[in-house]
Amino acid sequence: MSARRRKWPLVVGVLAALALLAIVGGGVMMATDDVGTPAPVAATVADTAAAIDPLDADFRAARAALLDTARDSKGTAEALTRLRQAAESGHTGAMVLLGKLYRSGVGVPQNYALSARWIAAAAQAGDPEGMVEYGRLHRSGIGVEPDAVQAYVWFNRAAALLNMDGVQERDSVAVKLGPGDLQRAQALSLEAAEAEAAAAKQPAQGER
C-alpha cells in the first residue's frame, strides 16, 4: 500500500472530527483555573455542576465531552446517550444539537427524519435557535417538505425573539417570496405569536 493510501483514512478521520467540533461549538473551549492554567471545559463543567440546573448540567457535560478531541468511540457514545437523555427530558438546547448532529451525520448515522423531529420539538417549545434551524430545514427541504413560506415564518418568529440569525435568514428568504406569499407568511407569523401569547396567559393545570 502506498504512503498516500495509508494517509487517506487519517485525513478522513481528522475532517470528521473537525466537522463535529464545528457543529457542537466551533472548537474546543478552554477555561482558566485559579493560577491561570488552561483547563478543559469538561472538567470545569464537572466542578460546577452542583450550581447548575441538573438537566442543563447533563447537556453541558455532553457537549463538552463531544468537544473533547481526546475522546474515544466509547466516550462519544456515552456523550450522545447523555445528550439524548437531556433532549428527551425537555432541554431544548440538547434537542437542537441532537438534530444538527443527525442532519450532518457526524457522530451519528445521518437521518433527516430524526433531525427534523428534534429541531421541530425545540422550535415548537419556543427555542429561538431551534426556530432558526427549523426554518433552515423548511428552506432546504431536509426532513420536511420544502416550503419558503414556513421557512419565513420560523425565521420571523426567531427574529421576534431577538435572534439575529433569524433576522438575516428571514430577510434573505423574503426577497424570494412574491407579494402574496410574503403577506401570508407575515400573517401566519402573527397568528403564531398571538396563539403563543394566549397560551402563556392560560393558568397551569395544577393552578386551576
Secondary structure, 3 states (H helix, E strand, C coil): CCHHHHHHHHHHHHHHHHHHHHHHCCCCCEEECCCCCEEEHHHHHHHHHHHCCHHHHHHHHHHHHHHCCCCCHHHHHHHHHHHHHHHHCCCHHHHHHHHHHHHHCCCCCCCHHHHHHHHHHHHHCCCHHHHHHHHHHHHHCCCCCCCHHHHHHHHHHHHHCCCHHHHHHHHHHHCCCCHHHHHHHHHHHHHHHHHHHHHHHCCCHHHC
